[in-house]
């Protein structure tokens, strides 16, 4: 099976009315294996480990009552809270960078930080850690302690500076300079099934061109700091 076999609306769990209700739901999942939670909810069991991240995220959407669907808005629309599952290594560290949203390849000139999808996603986030040790079967991987997070002033300053630098390269068509090394907390990386999956864009001269679709990601070292700040 794949993560697409889970429909986030399958359980018809009502969206939470308050952040406290959302956090209570998330805390009730702590320590539970994905397979047990899926069985209790009557949802498809997890399959191959390569689908781990997608499966965990969709299962959490079902169990917590996320209602945004595929819309480019925070997952819990009433609360303005984004849901992010975060895979952890056996040492308790984030295993990879975290996808935020698709990066615009055209039509984004003049977009401001406070209007951007990146900022809308980051203003309030419920982080839910999930075990990602490759030696564990996907069904046996457990849910960790949730963190409801808002970026502080220093985080916001750096994230905004990263976004502005990356957007400058995007809107001017300087894709050759857009590699994963740009940005302190935020980065842009290709997001495509293969190198042939090109999207329409513009080059540095303003002429129509094609390039790989890209997405905004948070670096693992930043999400590690988020988790480390929380009280034990």
ROSE-4610 file (N, C-alpha, C; in Angstrom, 1 decimal, always signed):
// ROSE-4610
residu = [X/X/X/X/X/X/X/X/X/X/X/X/X/X/X/X/X/X/X/X/X/X/X/X/X/X/X/X/X/X/X/X/X/X/X/X/X/X/X/X/X/X/X/X/X/X/X/X/X/X/X/X/X/X/X/X/X/X/X/X/X/X/X/X/X/X/X/X/X/X/X/X/X/X/X/X/X/X/X/X/X/X/X/X/X/X/X/X/X/X/X/X/X/X/X/X/X/X/X/X/X/X/X/X/X/X/X/X/X/X/X/X/X/X/X/X/X/X/X/X/X/X/X/X/X/X/X/X/X/X/X/X/X/X/X/X/X/X/X/X/X/X/X/X/X/X/X/X/X/X/X/X/X/X/X/X/X/X/X/X/X/X/X/X/X/X/X/X/X/X/X/X/X/X/X/X/X/X/X/X/X/X/X/X/X/X/X/X/X/X/X/X/X/X/X/X/X/X/X/X/X/X/X/X/X/X/X/X/X/X/X/X/X/X/X/X/X/X/X/X/X/X/X/X/X/X/X/X/X/X/X/X/X/X/X/X/X/X/X/X/X/X/X/X/X/X/X/X/X/X/X/X/X/X/X/X/X/X/X/X/X/X/X/X/X/X/X/X/X/X/X/X/X/X/X/X/X/X/X/X/X/X/X/X/X/X/X/X/X/X/X/X/X/X/X/X/X/X/X/X/X/X/X/X/X/X/X/X/X/X/X/X/X/X/X/X/X/X/X/X/X/X/X/X/X/X/X/X/X/X/X/X/X/X/X/X/X/X/X/X/X/X/X/X/X/X/X/X/X/X/X/X/X/X/X/X/X/X/X/X/X/X/X/X/X/X/X/X/X/X/X/X/X/X/X/X/X/X/X/X/X/X/X/X/X/X/X/X/X/X/X/X/X/X/X/X/X/X/X/X/X/X/X/X/X/X/X/X/X/X/X/X/X/X/X/X/X/X/X/X/X/X/X/X/X/X/X/X/X/X/X/X/X/X/X/X/X/X/X/X/X/X/X/X/X/X/X/X/X/X/X/X/X/X/X/X/X/X/X/X/X/X/X/X/X/X/X/X/X/X/X/X/X/X/X/X/X/X/X/X/X/X/X/X/X/X/X/X/X/X/X/X/X/X/X/X/X/X/X/X/X/X/X/X/X/X/X/X/X/X/X/X/X/X/X/X/X/X/X/X/X/X/X/X/X/X/X/X/X/X/X/X/X/X/X/X/X/X/X/X/X/X/X/X/X/X/X/X/X/X/X/X/X/X/X/X/X/X/X/X/X/X/X/X/X/X/X/X/X/X/X/X/X/X/X/X/X/X/X/X/X/X/X/X/X/X/X/X/X/X/X/X/X/X/X/X/X/X/X/X/X/X/X/X/X/X/X/X/X/X/X/X/X/X/X/X/X/X/X/X/X/X/X/X/X/X/X/X/X/X/X/X/X/X/X/X/X/X/X/X/X/X/X/X/X/X/X/X/X/X/X/X/X/X/X/X/X/X/X/X/X/X/X/X/X/X/X/X/X/X/X/X/X/X/X/X/X/X/X/X/X/X/X/X/X/X/X/X/X/X/X/X/X/X/X/X]
num = [1/1/1/2/2/2/3/3/3/4/4/4/5/5/5/6/6/6/7/7/7/8/8/8/9/9/9/10/10/10/11/11/11/12/12/12/13/13/13/14/14/14/15/15/15/16/16/16/17/17/17/18/18/18/19/19/19/20/20/20/21/21/21/22/22/22/23/23/23/24/24/24/25/25/25/26/26/26/27/27/27/28/28/28/29/29/29/30/30/30/31/31/31/32/32/32/33/33/33/34/34/34/35/35/35/36/36/36/37/37/37/38/38/38/39/39/39/40/40/40/41/41/41/42/42/42/43/43/43/44/44/44/45/45/45/46/46/46/47/47/47/48/48/48/49/49/49/50/50/50/51/51/51/52/52/52/53/53/53/54/54/54/55/55/55/56/56/56/57/57/57/58/58/58/59/59/59/60/60/60/61/61/61/62/62/62/63/63/63/64/64/64/65/65/65/66/66/66/67/67/67/68/68/68/69/69/69/70/70/70/71/71/71/72/72/72/73/73/73/74/74/74/75/75/75/76/76/76/77/77/77/78/78/78/79/79/79/80/80/80/81/81/81/82/82/82/83/83/83/84/84/84/85/85/85/86/86/86/87/87/87/88/88/88/89/89/89/90/90/90/91/91/91/92/92/92/93/93/93/94/94/94/95/95/95/96/96/96/97/97/97/98/98/98/99/99/99/100/100/100/101/101/101/102/102/102/103/103/103/104/104/104/105/105/105/106/106/106/107/107/107/108/108/108/109/109/109/110/110/110/111/111/111/112/112/112/113/113/113/114/114/114/115/115/115/116/116/116/117/117/117/118/118/118/119/119/119/120/120/120/121/121/121/122/122/122/123/123/123/124/124/124/125/125/125/126/126/126/127/127/127/128/128/128/129/129/129/130/130/130/131/131/131/132/132/132/133/133/133/134/134/134/135/135/135/136/136/136/137/137/137/138/138/138/139/139/139/140/140/140/141/141/141/142/142/142/143/143/143/144/144/144/145/145/145/146/146/146/147/147/147/148/148/148/149/149/149/150/150/150/151/151/151/152/152/152/153/153/153/154/154/154/155/155/155/156/156/156/157/157/157/158/158/158/159/159/159/160/160/160/161/161/161/162/162/162/163/163/163/164/164/164/165/165/165/166/166/166/167/167/167/168/168/168/169/169/169/170/170/170/171/171/171/172/172/172/173/173/173/174/174/174/175/175/175/176/176/176/177/177/177/178/178/178/179/179/179/180/180/180/181/181/181/182/182/182/183/183/183/184/184/184/185/185/185/186/186/186/187/187/187/188/188/188/189/189/189/190/190/190/191/191/191/192/192/192/193/193/193/194/194/194/195/195/195/196/196/196/197/197/197/198/198/198/199/199/199/200/200/200/201/201/201/202/202/202/203/203/203/204/204/204/205/205/205/206/206/206/207/207/207/208/208/208/209/209/209/210/210/210/211/211/211/212/212/212/213/213/213/214/214/214/215/215/215/216/216/216/217/217/217/218/218/218/219/219/219/220/220/220/221/221/221/222/222/222/223/223/223/224/224/224/225/225/225/226/226/226/227/227/227/228/228/228/229/229/229/230/230/230/231/231/231/232/232/232]
x = [+0.8/+0.0/+0.9/+0.3/+1.0/+0.3/+0.9/+0.2/-1.0/-1.2/-2.4/-3.6/-3.4/-4.5/-5.2/-4.7/-5.4/-6.0/-7.3/-8.0/-8.2/-7.6/-7.6/-9.0/-10.0/-11.4/-12.2/-11.4/-12.1/-12.8/-12.2/-12.8/-13.8/-13.8/-14.7/-14.6/-13.4/-13.1/-13.3/-14.1/-14.4/-13.1/-12.9/-11.7/-11.8/-10.6/-10.6/-11.0/-11.7/-12.2/-11.1/-10.2/-9.2/-7.9/-6.8/-5.5/-5.3/-6.0/-5.9/-6.5/-7.6/-8.2/-7.3/-6.7/-5.8/-4.6/-4.0/-2.9/-3.3/-4.5/-4.9/-5.0/-5.6/-5.7/-4.3/-3.3/-2.0/-1.3/-1.5/-0.8/-1.4/-2.6/-3.2/-2.6/-1.8/-1.2/+0.2/+0.8/+2.2/+2.5/+3.5/+3.9/+3.2/+2.2/+1.5/+2.1/+2.2/+2.8/+1.8/+2.3/+1.4/+0.4/+0.9/+0.0/-1.2/-0.9/-2.0/-3.0/-2.5/-3.4/-4.3/-3.6/-4.4/-5.5/-5.1/-6.1/-7.3/-6.9/-8.0/-9.0/-8.4/-9.2/-9.9/-9.5/-10.1/-9.5/-8.3/-7.6/-6.6/-6.2/-5.2/-3.9/-3.3/-2.1/-0.9/+0.1/+1.3/+2.0/+2.6/+3.3/+4.8/+5.4/+6.8/+7.4/+8.5/+9.1/+9.4/+9.5/+9.8/+8.6/+7.4/+6.2/+6.0/+7.0/+6.8/+6.4/+7.0/+6.7/+5.3/+5.0/+3.6/+2.6/+2.8/+1.8/+1.6/+2.6/+2.5/+1.7/+2.1/+1.4/-0.1/-0.4/-1.8/-2.6/-2.0/-2.6/-2.9/-1.9/-2.1/-3.2/-3.3/-4.3/-5.7/-5.8/-7.1/-7.4/-6.4/-6.7/-6.9/-6.3/-6.3/-7.4/-8.0/-9.1/-8.7/-7.5/-7.1/-8.1/-8.4/-9.5/-9.1/-7.8/-7.4/-7.4/-7.2/-7.1/-5.9/-6.0/-4.9/-4.8/-5.6/-5.5/-4.2/-3.7/-2.4/-2.7/-3.3/-3.5/-3.1/-3.0/-2.7/-3.7/-3.2/-4.0/-5.2/-5.2/-6.3/-6.8/-7.7/-8.1/-8.7/-9.4/-10.1/-9.0/-8.0/-7.0/-5.8/-5.6/-4.4/-3.2/-3.3/-2.2/-1.8/-0.5/+0.0/+0.4/+0.2/+0.6/+1.9/+2.9/+4.1/+4.6/+4.6/+5.2/+6.7/+7.5/+8.9/+9.6/+10.2/+10.8/+12.1/+12.3/+13.4/+14.3/+15.6/+16.5/+16.5/+17.2/+17.3/+17.9/+18.7/+19.3/+18.4/+17.2/+16.2/+16.4/+17.1/+17.4/+16.5/+16.1/+15.4/+16.2/+15.5/+16.2/+16.4/+15.7/+15.7/+15.1/+15.3/+14.6/+13.1/+12.4/+10.9/+10.3/+9.5/+8.8/+7.8/+7.8/+6.8/+5.7/+6.1/+5.2/+6.0/+5.2/+5.8/+6.3/+7.5/+8.1/+7.5/+7.0/+6.5/+7.6/+7.4/+8.4/+8.0/+6.9/+6.5/+5.3/+5.1/+4.0/+4.1/+5.3/+5.5/+6.2/+6.5/+7.2/+6.3/+6.9/+6.2/+5.5/+5.6/+5.1/+5.8/+5.1/+5.7/+5.8/+6.8/+6.9/+5.7/+5.0/+3.8/+2.6/+2.7/+1.6/+2.0/+3.2/+3.7/+3.1/+3.0/+2.6/+3.5/+4.8/+5.8/+5.5/+5.3/+5.0/+3.6/+2.6/+1.3/+1.5/+2.4/+2.6/+3.4/+4.2/+5.2/+4.7/+3.6/+3.2/+2.8/+2.3/+1.9/+2.0/+2.8/+3.0/+2.9/+2.1/+2.1/+3.1/+4.2/+5.2/+4.9/+4.8/+4.6/+5.7/+6.6/+7.7/+7.2/+7.9/+7.6/+8.9/+9.1/+10.3/+10.5/+11.8/+12.2/+13.4/+13.7/+14.8/+14.5/+15.4/+15.1/+15.1/+15.6/+15.5/+14.1/+13.3/+11.9/+10.9/+10.1/+9.0/+8.1/+7.5/+6.8/+5.6/+5.0/+3.8/+4.2/+5.5/+6.0/+6.5/+6.6/+7.2/+6.2/+6.7/+5.8/+5.8/+4.7/+4.5/+5.2/+5.9/+6.5/+5.7/+6.3/+5.7/+5.5/+4.2/+4.0/+4.5/+4.8/+5.2/+4.4/+3.7/+3.0/+3.9/+4.3/+5.4/+5.0/+5.6/+5.5/+6.9/+7.3/+8.7/+8.9/+10.0/+10.2/+10.8/+11.1/+11.5/+12.8/+13.8/+15.0/+14.8/+14.0/+13.7/+13.0/+12.1/+11.4/+12.3/+13.2/+14.2/+15.0/+15.5/+16.4/+15.5/+14.4/+13.5/+13.1/+12.8/+12.4/+13.6/+14.8/+16.0/+16.3/+16.1/+16.3/+15.3/+14.0/+13.0/+13.2/+13.6/+13.8/+15.0/+16.0/+17.2/+16.8/+16.0/+15.6/+14.6/+13.7/+12.7/+13.4/+14.4/+15.1/+15.7/+16.3/+16.8/+15.7/+14.6/+13.5/+12.9/+12.6/+11.8/+12.7/+14.0/+14.9/+15.4/+14.9/+15.2/+16.7/+17.3/+18.7/+18.7/+18.2/+18.0/+19.3/+20.3/+21.6/+22.2/+21.8/+22.3/+21.5/+20.3/+19.4/+19.7/+20.8/+21.0/+20.7/+20.8/+20.4/+21.3/+22.4/+23.3/+22.8/+22.0/+21.5/+20.4/+20.6/+19.7/+20.2/+20.0/+20.4/+19.5/+18.2/+17.2/+16.3/+16.0/+15.1/+16.0/+15.5/+16.2/+15.2/+15.7/+14.9/+15.5/+14.7/+15.2/+14.3/+14.8/+13.9/+12.9/+11.7/+10.6/+9.9/+10.4/+9.9/+10.2/+9.3/+9.6/+10.8/+11.2/+12.4/+12.8/+14.0/+14.6/+13.8/+12.9/+12.1/+10.8/+10.5/+9.3/+9.5/+9.5/+9.8/+8.5/+8.6/+7.5/+7.8/+6.8/+7.1/+7.6/+8.5/+9.1/+9.6/+10.5/+11.1/+12.6/+13.4/+14.9/+15.3/+16.6/+17.1/+16.9/+16.6/+16.3/+14.8/+14.0/+12.5/+11.8/+12.6/+12.1/+11.5/+10.4/+9.8/+10.9/+10.8/+11.8/+11.1/+11.8/+11.3/+12.4/+12.0/+12.9/+12.2/+13.0/+12.4/+11.5/+10.4/+9.6/+10.5/+10.2/+11.0/+10.1/+10.6/+9.8/+10.7/+10.0/+10.6/+10.7/+11.9/+12.1/+12.8/+12.5/+13.2/+14.4/+15.6/+16.7/+16.6/+17.1/+17.0/+17.7/+18.7/+19.4/+18.5/+17.5/+16.6/+15.5/+14.9/+13.9/+14.5/+15.7/+16.4/+16.4/+16.6/+16.6/+15.2/+14.2/+12.8/+12.5/+12.8/+12.5/+13.3/+14.6/+15.5/+15.1/+14.4/+13.9/+12.8/+12.1/+10.9/+11.2/+10.5/+10.8/+10.5/+11.3/+11.1/+10.0]
y = [-1.2/+0.0/+1.2/+2.4/+3.6/+4.6/+5.7/+6.7/+7.2/+7.1/+7.6/+6.7/+5.5/+4.7/+5.1/+6.1/+6.7/+8.0/+8.1/+9.3/+10.0/+11.3/+11.9/+12.2/+12.2/+12.4/+11.1/+10.0/+8.7/+8.5/+8.9/+8.8/+9.8/+10.9/+12.0/+12.5/+12.6/+13.1/+14.7/+15.3/+16.7/+17.5/+18.6/+19.4/+19.9/+20.0/+20.5/+22.0/+22.3/+23.7/+24.6/+24.0/+24.8/+24.1/+24.9/+24.3/+23.3/+23.6/+22.6/+21.3/+21.3/+20.1/+19.3/+20.1/+19.5/+18.8/+19.5/+19.0/+17.8/+17.8/+16.6/+15.4/+15.6/+14.5/+13.9/+14.9/+14.4/+13.7/+14.2/+13.6/+12.2/+11.9/+10.6/+9.5/+10.0/+9.1/+8.7/+9.4/+9.2/+7.8/+7.2/+5.8/+4.8/+5.1/+4.1/+3.8/+2.6/+2.2/+2.6/+2.9/+3.3/+2.2/+0.9/-0.2/-0.3/-0.1/-0.2/+0.9/+2.1/+3.2/+3.0/+2.5/+2.3/+1.2/+0.2/-0.9/-0.4/+0.4/+0.9/+1.8/+2.5/+3.4/+2.8/+1.5/+0.8/+1.3/+1.8/+2.3/+1.3/+1.4/+0.5/+0.4/-0.7/-0.9/-0.4/+0.1/+0.6/-0.5/-0.2/-1.1/-1.0/-0.8/-0.7/+0.6/+0.5/+1.6/+2.8/+2.7/+3.8/+4.8/+4.3/+5.2/+5.7/+5.6/+5.9/+7.3/+8.3/+9.7/+10.0/+9.7/+10.0/+9.3/+8.0/+7.3/+7.9/+8.2/+8.7/+10.1/+10.9/+12.2/+12.1/+11.2/+11.1/+10.4/+9.4/+8.8/+9.9/+10.7/+11.8/+12.7/+13.1/+14.0/+13.4/+12.1/+11.4/+11.4/+11.0/+10.9/+12.2/+13.3/+14.6/+15.5/+15.1/+16.0/+17.1/+17.0/+18.0/+18.2/+19.4/+19.6/+20.5/+20.7/+21.6/+20.8/+19.5/+18.7/+19.1/+19.3/+19.7/+21.2/+22.0/+23.4/+24.0/+25.1/+25.6/+26.5/+25.9/+26.6/+25.7/+26.2/+25.4/+24.2/+23.1/+21.8/+22.0/+22.7/+22.9/+24.3/+24.5/+25.8/+26.7/+26.2/+27.0/+27.6/+26.9/+27.3/+28.0/+27.8/+28.3/+27.6/+26.3/+25.4/+24.5/+24.4/+23.4/+22.1/+21.0/+19.7/+19.2/+18.9/+18.3/+17.1/+16.0/+14.8/+14.9/+14.5/+14.7/+13.4/+12.7/+11.4/+11.6/+10.7/+10.8/+9.5/+9.7/+8.6/+7.9/+6.8/+6.1/+6.9/+7.9/+8.9/+10.0/+10.0/+11.1/+12.4/+12.3/+13.5/+13.5/+14.6/+14.7/+14.0/+13.1/+12.3/+13.0/+14.1/+14.7/+16.1/+16.9/+18.2/+18.0/+19.1/+19.0/+19.9/+19.3/+20.0/+20.9/+22.2/+23.1/+23.4/+23.8/+24.1/+24.1/+24.2/+24.3/+25.7/+25.8/+27.1/+27.6/+28.9/+29.4/+29.7/+29.2/+29.4/+30.6/+31.1/+32.3/+33.0/+34.3/+35.0/+35.4/+35.3/+35.6/+36.9/+37.7/+38.9/+39.9/+40.5/+41.4/+40.8/+39.4/+38.8/+39.1/+39.4/+39.8/+38.6/+38.7/+37.6/+37.3/+38.4/+38.1/+37.7/+37.6/+37.1/+35.7/+35.3/+34.1/+32.8/+31.8/+30.5/+29.9/+30.2/+29.7/+30.3/+31.6/+32.2/+31.7/+31.5/+31.0/+29.6/+28.8/+27.5/+27.5/+28.5/+28.5/+29.2/+30.0/+30.9/+30.0/+28.9/+28.0/+26.6/+25.7/+24.4/+23.4/+22.3/+21.1/+20.1/+20.0/+19.0/+17.6/+16.6/+15.2/+14.3/+14.0/+13.1/+11.7/+11.0/+9.6/+8.8/+7.7/+6.9/+6.6/+6.7/+6.4/+5.5/+4.8/+3.8/+2.8/+2.7/+1.8/+0.3/+0.0/-1.4/-1.8/-0.8/-1.0/-1.1/-2.1/-2.2/-0.9/-0.5/+0.7/+0.6/-0.5/-0.6/-0.5/-0.8/-0.8/+0.6/+1.5/+2.8/+3.6/+4.2/+4.8/+6.4/+6.9/+8.4/+8.9/+10.1/+10.8/+11.9/+12.6/+13.7/+14.9/+15.4/+16.5/+17.9/+18.8/+20.1/+21.1/+22.0/+23.1/+24.4/+24.9/+25.8/+27.0/+28.2/+29.4/+30.0/+30.4/+31.0/+32.2/+32.4/+33.6/+34.7/+35.8/+36.9/+36.6/+35.9/+35.6/+34.6/+33.6/+32.6/+33.3/+34.2/+34.8/+35.7/+36.4/+37.2/+36.4/+35.3/+34.5/+33.8/+33.3/+32.7/+33.7/+34.9/+35.9/+36.2/+36.4/+36.7/+35.6/+34.3/+33.2/+33.2/+33.4/+33.5/+34.6/+35.7/+36.9/+36.6/+35.9/+35.6/+34.5/+33.5/+32.5/+33.0/+33.8/+34.4/+35.3/+36.0/+36.8/+36.0/+34.9/+34.0/+33.3/+33.0/+32.4/+33.4/+34.6/+35.6/+36.1/+36.0/+36.5/+35.4/+34.2/+33.1/+32.5/+32.8/+32.4/+31.0/+30.0/+28.7/+28.0/+28.4/+27.7/+28.0/+29.1/+29.5/+28.9/+28.3/+27.8/+26.4/+26.2/+24.8/+24.8/+23.6/+23.3/+24.0/+24.6/+25.3/+26.7/+27.3/+28.6/+28.6/+29.5/+29.6/+29.0/+29.7/+29.2/+28.2/+28.5/+27.6/+27.1/+27.9/+27.6/+27.3/+26.3/+26.0/+25.6/+25.7/+25.2/+24.0/+23.0/+21.7/+21.3/+20.6/+20.0/+19.1/+19.2/+18.3/+17.7/+16.6/+16.0/+14.5/+13.7/+12.3/+11.9/+12.7/+12.4/+13.7/+13.6/+14.8/+15.2/+14.4/+14.8/+15.5/+15.6/+16.3/+17.8/+18.5/+19.9/+20.7/+22.0/+22.9/+24.2/+24.9/+26.2/+27.2/+28.0/+29.1/+30.2/+31.1/+32.1/+32.0/+32.4/+32.4/+33.8/+34.0/+35.3/+36.5/+36.2/+37.3/+37.6/+36.8/+37.0/+36.1/+35.3/+34.5/+33.2/+32.7/+31.4/+30.3/+29.4/+28.3/+27.2/+26.1/+25.0/+24.6/+24.2/+23.8/+22.8/+22.1/+21.2/+21.9/+21.3/+21.9/+21.9/+22.9/+23.0/+23.3/+23.0/+23.2/+23.9/+24.5/+25.1/+24.0/+23.9/+22.9/+23.6/+23.1/+23.5/+22.5/+23.1/+22.2/+21.4/+20.2/+19.3/+20.0/+20.8/+21.4/+22.4/+23.0/+23.9/+23.2/+22.2/+21.4/+20.7/+20.4/+19.8/+20.8/+22.1/+23.1/+23.3/+23.2/+23.4/+22.3/+21.1/+20.0/+20.1/+20.5/+20.6/+21.7/+22.7/+23.8/+23.5/+22.4/+22.1/+21.5/+21.8/+21.1/+19.7/+18.9/+17.5/+17.1]
z = [+0.0/+0.0/+0.0/-0.3/-0.2/+0.7/+1.0/+1.9/+1.3/-0.1/-0.7/-0.4/+0.2/+0.5/+1.8/+2.5/+3.6/+3.2/+3.4/+3.1/+4.5/+4.6/+5.9/+6.4/+5.5/+6.0/+6.3/+6.2/+6.3/+7.6/+8.7/+10.0/+10.4/+9.6/+9.9/+11.3/+11.8/+13.1/+13.0/+13.9/+13.7/+14.1/+13.4/+13.7/+15.1/+15.8/+17.2/+17.2/+18.3/+18.4/+19.1/+19.8/+20.5/+20.4/+20.6/+20.6/+21.8/+22.9/+24.0/+23.6/+22.9/+22.5/+21.5/+20.6/+19.6/+20.3/+21.3/+22.0/+22.8/+23.4/+24.1/+23.2/+22.0/+21.1/+20.7/+20.5/+20.1/+21.2/+22.5/+23.6/+23.8/+23.5/+23.6/+22.7/+21.7/+20.8/+21.2/+22.2/+22.5/+22.9/+22.4/+22.7/+21.9/+21.1/+20.3/+19.0/+18.6/+17.3/+16.2/+15.0/+13.9/+13.5/+13.6/+13.2/+14.2/+15.5/+16.5/+16.3/+16.1/+15.9/+14.6/+13.5/+12.3/+12.5/+13.2/+13.5/+14.4/+15.4/+16.2/+15.5/+14.5/+13.7/+12.5/+12.2/+11.1/+9.8/+9.8/+8.6/+8.1/+6.8/+6.2/+7.0/+7.1/+7.8/+7.0/+7.6/+6.9/+6.1/+5.0/+4.2/+4.2/+3.0/+2.9/+3.6/+4.3/+5.0/+4.1/+2.8/+1.9/+1.9/+2.4/+2.5/+3.9/+4.7/+6.2/+6.4/+5.8/+6.2/+5.7/+4.5/+4.0/+4.8/+5.1/+5.9/+7.2/+8.0/+9.3/+9.3/+8.3/+8.2/+8.0/+7.0/+6.7/+7.9/+8.5/+9.7/+10.8/+11.0/+12.0/+11.6/+10.4/+9.9/+10.2/+10.0/+10.3/+11.8/+12.6/+14.0/+14.7/+14.2/+14.9/+14.4/+13.2/+12.7/+11.8/+11.1/+10.2/+9.1/+8.7/+7.7/+6.5/+6.3/+5.2/+3.9/+3.9/+2.7/+1.9/+0.6/-0.2/-0.4/+0.3/+0.2/+0.8/+0.2/+0.7/+1.9/+3.0/+4.2/+5.4/+6.6/+7.7/+7.9/+8.3/+8.4/+9.2/+10.3/+11.2/+10.9/+10.0/+9.5/+10.5/+11.5/+12.5/+13.4/+13.6/+14.6/+14.0/+12.7/+12.0/+12.4/+12.7/+13.1/+12.0/+11.7/+10.7/+11.5/+10.8/+11.4/+10.7/+11.4/+10.8/+11.6/+10.9/+11.5/+11.2/+12.2/+12.1/+12.4/+11.4/+11.7/+12.5/+13.5/+14.4/+14.2/+14.3/+14.3/+15.6/+15.8/+17.0/+18.1/+17.7/+18.7/+19.1/+18.5/+18.8/+18.1/+16.9/+16.1/+14.8/+14.3/+13.1/+12.0/+11.3/+10.3/+8.9/+8.7/+7.4/+7.5/+6.4/+6.4/+6.3/+6.6/+6.6/+5.5/+4.7/+3.6/+4.1/+3.6/+4.0/+2.9/+1.7/+0.7/-0.6/-1.7/-3.1/-3.2/-3.9/-4.2/-5.5/-5.6/-6.8/-7.8/-9.1/-10.1/-11.0/-10.9/-11.6/-10.9/-11.2/-10.7/-9.2/-8.6/-7.2/-7.0/-8.0/-7.9/-7.1/-6.1/-5.2/-4.0/-3.9/-2.7/-1.5/-0.4/+0.9/+1.8/+2.7/+3.7/+4.5/+5.0/+5.8/+5.0/+3.7/+2.8/+2.3/+2.5/+1.9/+2.5/+1.7/+2.2/+3.2/+3.1/+4.1/+5.4/+5.5/+6.8/+7.4/+6.5/+7.0/+7.5/+7.0/+7.5/+8.8/+9.0/+10.1/+11.4/+11.2/+12.3/+13.6/+13.4/+14.5/+14.0/+14.6/+14.1/+15.3/+15.0/+15.9/+15.3/+16.0/+15.6/+16.3/+15.6/+16.2/+15.7/+16.6/+16.3/+16.1/+15.1/+14.8/+14.7/+15.3/+15.1/+13.7/+13.3/+11.9/+11.8/+12.8/+12.8/+11.7/+10.7/+9.6/+10.0/+11.2/+11.6/+12.2/+12.4/+12.9/+11.7/+11.7/+10.8/+10.9/+9.8/+9.8/+10.8/+10.9/+11.8/+13.3/+13.6/+15.0/+15.4/+14.5/+14.9/+15.7/+16.8/+17.7/+17.6/+18.1/+18.1/+19.3/+19.2/+20.3/+20.8/+21.7/+22.5/+21.5/+21.4/+20.5/+21.1/+20.1/+20.5/+19.7/+20.4/+19.8/+19.8/+18.7/+18.6/+17.8/+18.2/+17.5/+17.4/+16.2/+16.1/+16.9/+17.6/+18.3/+17.4/+18.0/+17.2/+16.4/+17.0/+16.4/+15.3/+15.5/+14.5/+13.3/+13.6/+12.5/+11.7/+12.3/+11.6/+10.6/+11.1/+10.2/+9.1/+9.5/+8.5/+7.4/+7.8/+6.8/+5.9/+6.5/+5.7/+4.7/+5.1/+4.2/+3.1/+3.5/+2.4/+1.4/+1.9/+0.9/+0.0/+0.5/-0.3/-1.4/-0.9/-1.8/-2.9/-2.4/-3.4/-4.4/-4.0/-5.0/-6.1/-5.7/-6.8/-7.6/-7.0/-7.7/-8.7/-8.2/-9.1/-10.2/-10.0/-11.1/-12.0/-11.8/-12.6/-12.5/-11.4/-11.1/-10.5/-11.2/-10.6/-10.4/-11.2/-11.0/-9.6/-9.0/-7.7/-6.6/-6.9/-6.0/-5.6/-4.8/-4.3/-2.8/-2.3/-0.9/+0.1/-0.3/+0.6/+1.0/+0.2/+0.4/+1.5/+2.5/+3.6/+4.9/+6.0/+7.3/+7.9/+8.0/+8.5/+7.4/+6.4/+5.3/+4.0/+3.2/+2.0/+0.9/-0.3/-1.4/-2.1/-2.3/-2.9/-4.0/-5.0/-6.0/-5.4/-5.9/-5.4/-6.7/-7.2/-8.4/-8.3/-9.0/-9.1/-9.8/-10.8/-11.5/-12.3/-12.9/-13.6/-14.8/-15.3/-16.5/-16.1/-14.8/-14.4/-14.3/-15.4/-15.4/-15.3/-14.8/-14.6/-15.4/-15.9/-16.6/-15.6/-16.1/-15.3/-16.2/-15.6/-16.4/-16.1/-17.1/-16.9/-16.4/-16.2/-15.7/-16.6/-17.9/-18.8/-19.0/-18.2/-18.3/-19.4/-20.1/-21.1/-20.6/-21.2/-20.7/-20.7/-19.7/-19.5/-18.8/-18.6/-17.8/-16.8/-15.6/-14.6/-13.7/-12.8/-11.9/-10.9/-10.5/-9.4/-8.2/-7.3/-6.1/-4.9/-3.7/-2.5/-1.4/-0.5/+0.7/+1.7/+2.4/+3.4/+4.6/+5.8/+7.0/+7.2/+7.5/+7.7/+9.0/+9.0/+10.2/+11.4/+11.2/+12.4/+13.1/+12.3/+12.9/+13.6/+13.0/+13.7/+15.0/+15.0/+16.1/+17.3/+17.0/+18.0/+18.5/+17.7/+18.1/+19.2/+18.9/+19.8/+21.1/+21.0/+22.1/+23.1/+22.6/+23.5/+24.4/+24.1/+24.8/+26.2/+27.2/+28.5/+28.5/+29.2/+29.2/+30.2]
